[in-house]
Amino acid sequence: MIKQILLTLLFILSTLQIYTDDKPVIAVLDFKYSGISALEAAVLIDYLTASIVETDKFRVIQKAGRNAILLEQEFSLSYMTDERYHVKIGRLLSANQVVVGSIGIFRDKYLLTLKLIDIQSGETLKIETDKFDSTDELLEQGKYLAYKIAASEEQYLEITKIQEKEKKKFQEQKEKERREREREARRRNIERFFHSLFYKKNTTWNFDFSIGIATGRYSVPTGDSGIVEANSIVALFNLGLGYYISDYISTTFLLGFSYEEYLLYKRYASYSSGDRERLYNFLIGGRLYIGNLRIGPAGIIELGYLNTETTFRGFYYSFGLYFYSFFLTLSPLRNGIYGQLGYTFRITR
């Protein structure tokens, strides 16, 4: 008996303004929702209810009073999302109108729909819908749908203008925040990159071994003070010792040497392909690896001094590619070319 009295008082308090004010009494029912949690849906419904109250166009039955009345009459609260019961619920609550709605996700957009239903006729008086990019925008901009539900024709146009302006402002702010996050992410990535370039827990040395081939044409003096053009192929065996700075940078000091007795000549004058000379060749230089040195690919830059008795004598430069510990470099020479094929391995202390 006491419970019934309290519920009756609660109902009277929630609808008291019916008799003292000509504003229609409405109830905001629970919404259908998908893609968001029950808690998020409840928060959004409360926020929209507050926005409707803010318009001062209706007398809104509070949620607690609404639920108490329906439960007292043994009416399941789950029926509030069923369109077949909207009018019946409105009559049980003695409301003139009810607001119902739905929240869902379609193609990464949040869709919000609000309906204002007249209880006496069962007619849908107004329907408002909009799409939003995020829950933040849904919460921030959804209130304008509530304002439109309560607006007159003149007010509706004004609210639409304000909504469009605020929506544009909101999107610009979000875009600005997105760009700032991207800049911050790039800055952190650059910091991590340079940190990884020069930070390593263990000292690592790398040893290189390669075979270089230099080939080209050169001039050979003859016994009768003449000069003939000849072809030469020179093989150099190169060893290198370097410091493995990180997984992205490594350096190597190179020393190469060769000893040859045979040269391949074109047949000119008194020279033939069977002529023999002993030649001593050497190479000294440096190699820089830049890139992914765990497996590759990585680029190679090499500078050095190459001395061959025939093909080339002087400074040279090479570019190459490193992949799975193997590397290949090529260098243009005067009247020829110099290439290397090699392997590098590391020792970590």
HELIX and SHEET records of a PDB file:
HELIX    1   1 ILE A    2  THR A   15  1                                  14    
HELIX    2   2 LEU A   16  ILE A   18  5                                   3    
HELIX    3   3 ALA A   38  THR A   55  1                                  18    
HELIX    4   4 LYS A   63  GLU A   72  1                                  10    
HELIX    5   5 LEU A   77  THR A   81  5                                   5    
HELIX    6   6 GLU A   83  TYR A   85  5                                   3    
HELIX    7   7 HIS A   86  LEU A   92  1                                   7    
HELIX    8   8 THR A  135  GLN A  141  1                                   7    
HELIX    9   9 LYS A  143  ALA A  150  1                                   8    
HELIX   10  10 GLU A  153  PHE A  198  1                                  46    
SHEET    1   A 4 LYS A  32  TYR A  33  0                                        
SHEET    2   A 4 GLN A  97  PHE A 106  1                                        
SHEET    3   A 4 VAL A  25  VAL A  28  1                                        
SHEET    4   A 4 ARG A  59  ILE A  61  1                                        
SHEET    1   B 4 LYS A  32  TYR A  33  0                                        
SHEET    2   B 4 GLN A  97  PHE A 106  1                                        
SHEET    3   B 4 LYS A 109  ASP A 118 -1                                        
SHEET    4   B 4 THR A 124  PHE A 132 -1                                        
SHEET    1   C 9 THR A 204  PRO A 221  0                                        
SHEET    2   C 9 ILE A 227  TYR A 243 -1                                        
SHEET    3   C 9 ILE A 249  TYR A 262 -1                                        
SHEET    4   C 9 ARG A 276  GLY A 291 -1                                        
SHEET    5   C 9 ALA A 298  ASN A 307 -1                                        
SHEET    6   C 9 ARG A 313  PHE A 323 -1                                        
SHEET    7   C 9 PHE A 326  LEU A 333 -1                                        
SHEET    8   C 9 GLY A 336  THR A 348 -1                                        
SHEET    9   C 9 THR A 204  PRO A 221 -1                                        
END                                                                             
